[in-house]
């Protein structure tokens, strides 16, 4: 399998699995912390969290396209490859966290942020590790 195909399949697998895992964890978290209110049925915005989580993971996956830079000769090397794979997604994740929370840490917001980011980031680290194992062994 070529490097280009491996990276593309890694992006797709990471997106698909992390979307499923994040939605399951978000569903469990929202059911555990559900507050019973008397609100009209037409004002139910319960699906908004799921839509935001799905679009956020799609956004992270689009940002992970920067990993294709690691195929260019100029960006090869351990540190440069790591920067290609992680610089944009991690920077945007951290920036968005502080943007959403206005610099104030709240327990519930932090948990939702972790639910949306940790599955994606864990899978992406796994595929980065496999990328390094698979293609550095064959190059040396």
N, C-alpha and C positions, 0 to 999 in steps of 0.2 A: 504494500500500500504506500502510495506517495505521501509526502509530508502535507501537501495541499489537501488531499482527500482526508487524511487523518484529522487535520485541524477543522475542516468543514464538518465532518461527522461528529467531532468532539463538541462543537458549538451546538449542533442539533440535539445530540444526546443530553448535553448539559441543560439546554433549554427545556426539553420535554420532561426529563426526570425531576428537575428542580421545580418546575411549575406544578407538577403533580404533588410533590412532597410539601411545597409551600402552601398549596391550597388545602391539603389535608390538615397540616398543623394550624393554619389560620382558622379553619372550620372548628377544630377542637378548642382552640384558644377563645374564639368568639362564643362558643357554646358554654364554656366554663365561666366566662366573665359576663355573660348576658344579663342585662338589667331588664326586668319586666316593667314596661311602661304602658300606660293607656294612650296609645297613639292611633290615629286613623290608619286604615290599611293602605290608603293611597299615598301615604308619606313614608312608606317603608324603603329605606335606602340600604338594606342589609347586603345587597350584592356589590355595593360600591367598593368594599375592601378587597373582594376577590378580583374585580376588574383592575383595580389599582395594582394589586400584586402581580397579575398576569402581564400587564403592560410594563411594569417595572422590570420583570425578568426578561421580557422581550427587549427592552432597552439595554439591559446589561449584556444580553447576547449580541446585540448589534454593536455595542462597544467592544466586545471581545473579538470582533473582526480585525482589530488592530494586531491580533496575534499572527496574521498573515505577513506582517512586516518581518517576522522572524525568518521568513524564507529568503529575504533579500540579503545578499552577502554583507552589506554594511551593518546589518543588525544581528549578525551571528556572534555568538559568544554567550556565556552563561548569564551575565548580568544584563546584557542588552536584550536577550531573548526573554528573560523574566520581566523586564520593563515592557516589552511588546505585549506580553500576555496579561500583565496585571496593572500597569500604570493607569490607563483610562478607567477600567471598571472600579478599581479601589478608590481612586481619587473622586470619581463622581459619587460613589456610595457614601463616602465620608462627608463630602460637601452637601449632599442632599439630606443626610441625617441632621446636620446642624442647621440647614435651611428650613427643614420641616419643623424641627423642635424649637427654633428661635434661640438656640444655645442653652435652653433649659432642659434638663434631663427628667423625663417622666418615665415611670416604670412601664406603663402600658405601651407608650410609643416606642420605647426601646425594644420591648419584646416583639412587637409587630415588625419593626425594622429588622431584627435578627431573624424572624421567621421568613421574611422576604429575601434576605441576603445570604444567610449561612448555607442553606442547601445549594444554592447556585455556586457560591464561593468554594465550598468543599468539593463539589464535583469538578469544578474548573481546576482546582489544585491537583486533584487526582489525574485529570487528563494531561495537565502540564507535566506531572511526574512521569506518566507513561510516555509522553512525547520525548522527554529527555532520555529515558531508559531506552526506548526503541531506536531513536535516531542517533544518539551519541555512541552507542555500542557498535552500530553498523558503520559509522563514519571512521572509527579508529581501528 
